[in-house]
Amino acid sequence: MSNMAMYTAEFFGTMILILLGDGVVANVSLKKSKAHDSGWIVVATAWGLAVAMAAYITGWVSGAHINPALTIAMATVGDISWALVPGYIISQILGAMVGGFLVYLSFRDHFAATDDANVKLGVFSTGPAIKNLKWNFITEVIGTAMLVVGILGINYGENGVGPLSALLAGFLVWSIGLSLGGPTGYAINPARDLGPRIAHAILPIPGKRDSDWSYAWVPVIGPIVGGVIGALLYNFFLNIWV
C-alpha cells in the first residue's frame, strides 16, 4: 500500500470511530433523544462495536490503528516504521475532528434542547468523574496499556484468529469500557479526545462552555505513555514464552 492510501484509511477509520462512538454519547446524554438515559452499558457496547466496524472497513489498508497511542506503541516495538508515524497521527486527529462535526450535524437540535454545557462537552471529549489529574493520568495509562497488550495478543500469529481480529479488538475495547471506563471515560486514544475537543471549540454549539483545555493533556499524554508501556510489557513476556 502507498503511504497516502494508509493515511487516508487512518483518517476514514478514525472518522467512523468518532461518528459511532461520540454518536452514542450524544444519543444517551442529549435531551429528547430516543436513547436518552439508556446508560453506560449502551455507551461501552457502542464504542466496542465502533472499533470493530472501523477496523473491518480500513484494517486491510493501514492496520486500522485509529489511535496515535497504538501507532507510537507499534513503532516502539518495530511493528511500523517511525517514518509513517507523523502521517498516521495527523490523519487520525483530522478524522476525529470530522467525526465530531458529523455528530454535531446529526444531533444539532438536541444540542439546542440540552441546557447542561458539561453534557455538551462530554459528547465530544472525556472528563473525569473525580478530577485528580495524577490519578486520572494513571487510569489512562493503565487502560491504554491493557488496550495495547490486548491488541498485540489478539494479533499474535499463534492465535490464528484471522478475520476475527477486528471483532475481538472491539470486544477488548468493550471490556475496557465496562471495567476501567468509569473514572475518566476511558479515552485510551489521544485522537479520540483531542480531535473532537477541537471540534467542540470550533463548532457553533448553543450554550457551550469552554473546552476544558486544562484537562486535555491527560487523555493525550496518558494513553501515549500507557501504549508504550503496554507494547514493551507484552514483548517482554513474549520473549519469555517463545
C-alpha positions in Angstrom: 0.0 0.0 0.0 1.1 3.6 -0.7 1.6 5.9 2.2 -1.3 8.0 1.0 -3.6 5.0 1.0 -2.6 4.2 4.6 -3.0 7.8 5.7 -6.5 8.1 4.1 -7.5 4.8 5.7 -6.5 6.1 9.1 -8.4 9.3 8.5 -11.5 7.4 7.4 -11.3 4.8 10.1 -10.9 7.3 12.9 -13.8 9.4 11.5 -16.0 6.3 11.6 -14.9 5.5 15.2 -15.8 9.0 16.4 -19.0 9.2 14.4 -20.3 6.0 16.0 -18.5 6.5 19.4 -19.3 10.1 20.1 -22.7 9.4 18.4 -23.7 7.0 21.2 -22.7 9.5 23.9 -24.8 12.2 22.2 -27.7 9.6 21.9 -27.6 8.7 25.5 -26.8 12.2 27.1 -28.6 14.8 25.0 -32.2 15.7 25.8 -35.1 14.5 23.7 -33.1 11.8 22.0 -35.0 8.5 22.0 -32.0 6.8 23.6 -31.7 9.4 26.4 -30.5 8.0 29.8 -30.1 4.5 28.4 -26.9 4.0 30.4 -23.3 3.1 30.5 -23.7 -0.4 29.1 -25.1 1.1 25.9 -22.1 3.6 25.6 -19.5 0.9 26.2 -21.1 -1.5 23.8 -21.4 1.0 21.0 -17.7 2.1 21.4 -16.6 -1.5 21.1 -18.7 -2.0 18.0 -17.4 1.3 16.6 -13.8 0.0 16.9 -14.7 -3.3 15.2 -16.6 -1.6 12.3 -13.7 0.9 11.7 -11.2 -1.9 11.8 -13.1 -4.1 9.3 -13.5 -1.2 6.9 -9.9 0.1 6.9 -7.8 -2.5 8.7 -6.7 -4.2 5.4 -5.3 -1.0 4.2 -3.4 0.6 7.2 -3.9 -1.9 10.1 -6.6 0.4 11.5 -4.6 1.8 14.3 -7.1 4.7 14.5 -5.2 5.7 17.6 -1.9 7.6 17.9 -1.1 5.8 21.1 -1.3 2.4 19.3 0.7 3.8 16.4 3.5 5.0 18.6 3.4 1.8 20.6 3.7 -0.2 17.3 6.7 1.9 16.2 8.3 1.5 19.6 8.5 -2.3 19.1 9.3 -2.2 15.4 5.9 -3.2 14.0 5.6 0.0 11.9 8.2 2.4 10.6 8.7 5.6 12.5 8.6 7.4 9.2 4.9 6.7 9.0 4.0 7.9 12.5 3.6 11.6 11.8 1.3 11.0 8.8 -0.8 8.4 10.8 -1.2 10.7 13.7 -2.2 13.8 11.7 -4.7 11.7 9.7 -6.2 10.2 12.9 -6.7 13.6 14.5 -8.2 15.1 11.4 -10.5 12.1 11.0 -11.6 12.5 14.7 -12.4 16.2 14.1 -14.5 15.4 11.1 -16.3 12.6 13.1 -17.1 15.2 15.7 -18.5 17.6 13.1 -20.7 14.8 11.8 -22.0 14.0 15.3 -22.9 17.7 15.7 -24.8 17.8 12.5 -26.7 14.6 13.4 -27.8 15.9 16.8 -28.0 19.7 16.1 -31.5 20.1 17.5 -30.7 18.0 20.6 -27.7 20.2 21.4 -30.0 23.2 21.3 -32.5 21.3 23.5 -29.9 20.4 26.2 -29.1 23.1 28.8 -26.2 21.5 30.5 -22.9 22.7 29.0 -20.9 20.0 30.6 -23.1 17.4 28.9 -22.5 19.0 25.6 -18.7 19.0 26.1 -19.0 15.3 27.2 -20.3 14.3 23.8 -17.0 15.3 22.3 -14.3 14.7 24.9 -13.7 12.7 28.0 -13.7 14.0 31.5 -13.0 12.6 35.0 -15.7 11.5 37.4 -13.5 12.8 40.2 -10.9 15.3 39.0 -7.5 14.4 40.3 -5.0 14.8 37.4 -2.4 12.4 38.8 -4.8 9.6 39.3 -6.7 10.4 36.1 -3.4 10.1 34.2 -2.6 6.8 35.9 -6.1 5.5 34.9 -5.5 6.4 31.3 -2.0 4.8 31.4 -3.4 1.5 32.7 -6.3 1.4 30.4 -4.2 2.0 27.3 -1.5 -0.4 28.4 -4.3 -3.0 28.6 -5.5 -2.0 25.1 -2.1 -2.4 23.5 -1.4 -5.7 25.3 -4.7 -7.0 24.1 -4.2 -5.9 20.5 -0.8 -7.4 20.3 -2.0 -10.6 21.9 -5.0 -10.9 19.6 -2.9 -10.4 16.5 -0.1 -12.7 17.6 0.3 -15.3 14.8 0.0 -18.4 17.0 -3.6 -17.4 17.9 -4.7 -17.7 14.3 -7.7 -15.5 14.7 -7.5 -14.1 11.2 -10.6 -12.1 10.2 -11.9 -12.3 13.7 -9.2 -9.9 15.0 -11.2 -6.8 14.4 -14.2 -8.2 16.2 -12.0 -9.3 19.1 -10.5 -5.8 19.2 -14.0 -4.4 19.6 -14.6 -6.9 22.5 -11.4 -5.7 24.1 -12.5 -2.0 24.0 -15.9 -3.1 25.2 -14.3 -4.9 28.2 -12.0 -1.9 29.0 -15.0 0.4 28.9 -17.1 -1.8 31.2 -14.2 -2.5 33.6 -12.0 0.6 33.7 -14.0 3.3 31.9 -15.8 4.9 34.8 -13.1 7.1 36.4 -12.1 9.1 33.2 -14.4 8.0 30.4 -11.6 5.9 29.0 -10.1 7.9 26.2 -7.3 5.4 25.7 -6.8 7.2 22.4 -5.4 10.8 22.0 -7.2 11.3 18.7 -10.5 10.2 20.2 -10.3 13.0 22.7 -8.2 15.8 21.0 -9.9 15.8 17.6 -13.5 16.1 18.9 -12.4 18.5 21.6 -11.0 20.8 18.8 -14.4 20.3 17.0 -16.2 21.4 20.2 -14.1 24.5 20.4 -14.8 25.4 16.8 -18.4 24.5 16.3 -21.3 27.0 17.0 -22.9 24.8 19.7 -25.5 26.9 21.5 -24.8 27.4 25.2 -21.5 25.6 25.2 -18.8 26.0 27.8 -15.0 26.2 27.3 -13.4 23.0 26.0 -11.5 22.3 29.3 -8.0 22.5 27.9 -6.6 22.3 31.4 -7.5 18.6 31.5 -6.9 17.9 27.8 -3.3 16.7 28.3 -4.4 13.8 30.4 -6.2 11.8 27.6 -3.4 12.7 25.2 -0.2 12.0 27.2 -1.6 9.2 29.4 -2.5 7.0 26.5 0.8 7.6 24.8 2.7 6.6 27.9 0.4 3.6 28.5 0.6 2.4 24.9 4.4 2.3 25.0 4.4 0.5 28.4 1.9 -2.0 27.1 3.9 -2.8 24.0 7.1 -3.2 25.9 5.4 -5.3 28.6 3.9 -7.6 26.0 7.2 -8.0 24.2 8.9 -8.7 27.5 6.6 -11.6 28.3 6.6 -12.8 24.7 10.4 -13.2 24.8 10.0 -15.4 27.8 7.2 -17.5 26.3 8.7 -18.2 22.9 
